[in-house]
Amino acid sequence: MKKIKLKVPATVANLVCGFDILGMAIYEPYDEMELALTDSPEIIIRHEDPFGLPEDPLKNVAGIVLLKIQEHLQLSTGFEVTIRKHIKPGSGLGSSAASAAGAAFGANILLENILSKNEMIHFAMFGEELASGVRHADNIAPCIYGGITLVKSTVPLDIIPLNTPDLFVTAVHPQVEVKTSDSRQILKKTVSLKSAVEQWGNIAGLVAGIQKNDIPLIGRSLNDVIIEPIRSILIPQFDEIKSKSLQSGALGGGISGSGPSIFMLSEKKETAEKIARLMKSIYDNIDIESYVYISKINPKGIELIENK
């Protein structure tokens, strides 16, 4: 029975102004997934983590992805999957995307690479739909491609890998839960033309800055006038962390995905470490436990670490 082991990274979606279209992979935290083909068509899911996620394939993010692949390819074989999650569900760091993308990526290896990256993303999006009710790809795409990706469209699926600037990411995960489905429900259904134009300028500026490696342009484009003002009210001390991080030298940053995690970009490791200490102290002062991660942008995405 062929068996593989994957290291599946966390991802930061939206990148402030790019709601549902921009995302990047980071090195930490990450999940571990082991997958094997089985002789029977059964999908077996096991979780070796403390999060109590369902193991019924129809209710599990990885399980539904494998079922869709199995159905599409008319496979007579099944899959056995063991997941060790270190990306906490509801963290805003792409926990559901990691399971979904890891399932599609791993299945592709076991099936001797018959799927393209975009086909893997297509199947992984069924996992995101199960988790949040929406088939979005802003976490899945960087998980599979690595680096920073632009989701030009999901129908048809059009993913554009972008340049990977040499920047540091500081992310803090306060131990409060913000469900993606809940954070979507509070968003406004319409926006003013003035706000839309400002947001388009920020997105275009951010993509241009990433592609040109123009660090000042990246910094001044990390501004969101539509989503962040609404979602930030769900995150304790968001305004304080953002303003003090900027004062400490961060290029910019904001909510990671739907939150509650917050990320900041920095040019230097010393700045990223200073911001990490700042973030931790702010949450310690209000007795909220938090985990802080410092990472470069991860250009690889999912890694195959064992194949036997």
C-alpha positions in Angstrom: 0.0 0.0 0.0 1.7 3.2 -1.2 1.8 5.9 1.5 2.8 9.5 1.5 3.2 12.2 4.1 2.6 15.9 3.4 3.5 19.2 5.2 0.6 21.5 4.5 1.1 25.2 5.3 -1.1 27.9 6.7 -2.2 30.6 4.4 -3.1 34.3 4.7 -6.1 35.2 2.5 -7.3 38.6 1.2 -4.0 40.4 1.9 -6.1 43.3 3.3 -7.8 44.7 0.2 -8.0 41.5 -2.0 -11.1 39.9 -0.6 -11.5 36.4 -1.9 -8.9 36.9 -4.7 -5.4 37.3 -3.0 -3.6 34.9 -0.7 -0.1 33.8 0.4 1.4 30.7 1.9 3.6 30.9 5.0 5.8 28.3 6.8 4.1 28.2 10.2 1.8 26.9 11.4 1.4 23.8 9.3 -0.6 20.5 9.2 0.7 17.0 8.7 -1.3 14.6 6.5 -0.6 11.0 5.6 -2.5 9.5 2.7 -2.7 6.0 1.2 -4.6 4.3 -1.5 -6.8 1.3 -0.4 -8.1 -1.7 -2.3 -11.7 -1.0 -1.3 -13.5 2.2 -2.4 -14.0 3.3 1.2 -12.8 6.8 2.3 -11.3 6.5 5.8 -10.5 9.7 7.7 -8.6 9.8 11.0 -7.8 12.9 13.1 -4.9 12.8 15.5 -5.5 16.3 17.0 -7.6 17.8 19.8 -10.1 19.7 17.6 -12.9 17.1 17.5 -13.5 17.4 13.7 -15.9 14.9 12.1 -14.4 11.8 10.5 -17.4 11.0 8.4 -16.1 11.7 4.8 -19.4 13.5 3.9 -18.9 15.9 6.8 -15.1 16.2 6.7 -13.3 18.8 4.5 -10.7 16.3 3.3 -13.2 13.6 2.9 -15.6 15.5 0.6 -12.6 16.4 -1.6 -11.6 12.8 -2.0 -15.1 11.7 -2.6 -15.4 14.3 -5.4 -12.1 13.1 -7.0 -13.2 9.4 -6.6 -16.5 10.1 -8.3 -15.1 12.2 -11.1 -12.4 9.7 -12.0 -14.7 6.7 -11.3 -12.1 5.1 -9.1 -12.5 1.6 -7.7 -9.9 2.3 -5.0 -10.4 4.5 -1.9 -8.2 6.6 0.4 -7.0 6.4 4.0 -6.1 9.7 5.5 -4.6 10.6 8.9 -4.6 14.3 9.7 -2.6 16.1 12.4 -3.8 19.6 12.5 -1.7 22.4 14.0 -3.6 25.1 12.2 -6.5 25.6 14.5 -10.0 25.6 12.9 -11.5 29.1 12.9 -8.1 30.7 13.2 -8.2 32.7 9.9 -5.0 30.9 8.8 -6.5 28.6 6.2 -7.2 25.5 8.4 -10.0 24.1 6.2 -8.1 25.0 3.1 -5.1 23.1 4.4 -7.1 19.9 4.8 -8.9 20.4 1.4 -5.8 21.2 -0.5 -3.7 18.5 1.2 -6.4 15.9 0.2 -6.4 17.0 -3.4 -2.6 17.3 -3.6 -2.0 13.9 -1.9 -4.6 12.1 -4.0 -2.9 13.4 -7.1 0.5 12.0 -6.1 -1.0 8.7 -5.2 -2.8 8.6 -8.6 0.5 9.3 -10.4 0.0 13.0 -11.1 -3.1 12.9 -13.3 -4.4 16.3 -12.2 -3.2 19.8 -13.0 -2.8 22.3 -10.2 -6.0 24.0 -11.2 -7.8 20.7 -11.2 -6.6 20.1 -7.7 -7.8 23.5 -6.7 -11.2 22.8 -8.4 -11.7 19.7 -6.2 -10.3 21.3 -3.0 -12.9 24.1 -3.3 -15.6 21.6 -2.5 -14.0 21.4 1.0 -14.1 25.1 1.4 -17.8 25.0 0.4 -18.4 22.5 3.1 -16.6 24.6 5.7 -17.9 28.0 4.9 -20.7 27.7 2.4 -18.7 29.4 -0.4 -16.4 27.8 -3.0 -13.6 30.3 -2.7 -9.9 29.6 -3.6 -7.9 32.4 -2.0 -6.4 30.1 0.6 -6.3 26.9 -1.5 -4.5 28.5 -4.5 -1.4 29.6 -2.5 -1.4 26.4 -0.6 -1.1 24.4 -3.8 1.0 26.8 -5.9 3.0 28.3 -3.1 3.9 32.0 -2.7 1.3 34.6 -3.5 -1.6 34.0 -5.9 -4.3 36.0 -7.6 -7.7 34.3 -8.2 -8.8 36.1 -11.3 -12.0 34.1 -11.4 -13.5 30.9 -10.0 -15.9 30.3 -12.9 -13.9 29.5 -15.0 -11.1 28.9 -12.6 -8.2 31.3 -13.5 -5.3 31.4 -11.0 -2.3 33.7 -11.5 0.9 33.0 -9.5 2.5 36.3 -8.5 6.1 37.2 -7.5 7.2 36.4 -4.0 8.8 39.5 -2.3 11.5 38.9 0.3 9.3 39.9 3.3 8.6 38.7 6.8 5.2 37.9 8.0 4.2 38.2 11.6 0.9 36.6 12.5 -0.9 36.5 15.8 -3.8 34.1 16.6 -5.7 35.2 19.7 -7.6 32.3 21.1 -11.0 33.5 20.3 -13.1 32.0 17.5 -14.5 33.8 14.4 -16.3 31.4 12.0 -15.9 32.2 8.3 -19.6 31.7 7.7 -20.4 34.2 10.5 -17.9 36.8 9.3 -19.4 36.6 5.8 -22.9 37.2 7.1 -22.1 40.6 8.6 -20.7 42.0 5.4 -22.6 44.6 3.4 -24.3 43.4 0.2 -23.6 46.7 -1.6 -20.8 49.3 -1.5 -20.6 52.8 -2.7 -18.9 53.6 -6.0 -16.4 55.8 -4.2 -15.4 53.0 -1.9 -15.2 50.5 -4.9 -12.9 52.8 -6.8 -10.6 53.3 -3.8 -10.5 49.6 -3.3 -9.7 48.8 -6.9 -6.8 51.2 -6.7 -5.5 49.5 -3.6 -5.7 46.0 -5.2 -4.1 47.1 -8.4 -1.4 48.9 -6.5 -0.7 45.9 -4.3 -0.5 43.5 -7.3 1.8 46.0 -9.1 4.0 46.4 -6.0 4.3 42.6 -5.6 5.2 42.1 -9.3 7.7 45.0 -9.4 9.1 44.2 -5.9 8.2 47.8 -5.0 8.1 47.6 -1.2 6.8 51.2 -0.6 4.0 50.6 -3.1 3.1 47.3 -1.3 3.0 49.2 2.0 0.7 52.0 0.9 -1.6 49.6 -1.0 -2.3 47.5 2.1 -5.5 49.4 2.8 -9.1 48.0 2.9 -12.1 50.4 3.0 -14.8 47.8 2.5 -14.3 44.6 4.5 -11.9 45.4 7.4 -14.0 48.2 9.0 -16.8 45.7 9.5 -14.9 42.5 10.3 -12.4 44.2 12.7 -15.1 44.7 15.3 -15.1 40.9 15.8 -11.4 40.9 16.8 -10.3 42.1 20.2 -7.7 44.9 20.1 -7.5 44.9 16.3 -7.1 48.7 16.0 -4.5 48.9 18.7 -2.4 46.0 17.2 -2.6 47.5 13.7 -1.7 51.1 14.7 1.2 50.1 17.0 2.6 47.6 14.5 2.7 50.4 11.9 4.4 52.7 14.4 6.9 49.9 15.0 7.9 49.7 11.4 5.5 47.3 9.7 4.8 47.9 6.0 1.1 47.2 6.7 -1.2 44.3 7.3 -4.7 43.5 8.6 -7.1 40.6 9.2 -5.8 37.2 8.1 -8.7 35.6 6.2 -11.9 36.1 8.2 -9.9 36.4 11.5 -9.3 36.4 14.4 -5.7 36.2 13.3 -3.9 39.4 12.3 -0.9 39.6 10.1 1.7 42.3 9.4 4.4 42.5 6.7 7.9 43.7 7.5 11.2 44.1 5.5 13.5 43.1 8.3 13.4 40.1 10.7 14.2 42.5 13.6 11.0 44.4 12.9 8.9 41.2 12.6 10.2 40.1 16.0 9.5 43.4 17.6 5.9 43.3 16.2 5.6 39.7 17.5 6.5 40.9 21.0 4.1 43.8 20.7 1.2 41.6 19.6 1.8 39.1 22.4 2.0 41.8 25.1 -1.3 43.4 24.0 -3.2 40.1 24.4 -1.4 39.2 27.6 -2.5 42.5 29.1 -6.2 41.6 28.6 -5.7 37.9 29.5 -6.3 36.5 26.1 -4.0 33.6 25.2 -2.4 34.0 21.8 0.1 32.3 19.5 2.5 34.3 17.4 4.3 33.1 14.3 7.1 34.7 12.3 7.7 33.4 8.8 8.9 34.3 5.4 6.5 34.0 2.5 6.5 30.3 1.6 7.2 29.9 -2.1 6.7 26.1 -2.2 3.2 25.6 -0.6 2.5 21.9 0.2 5.6 19.7 0.5 5.9 16.0 0.0 8.1 14.9 2.9 7.8 11.1 2.8 6.9 8.7 -0.1 7.0 5.0 0.6 
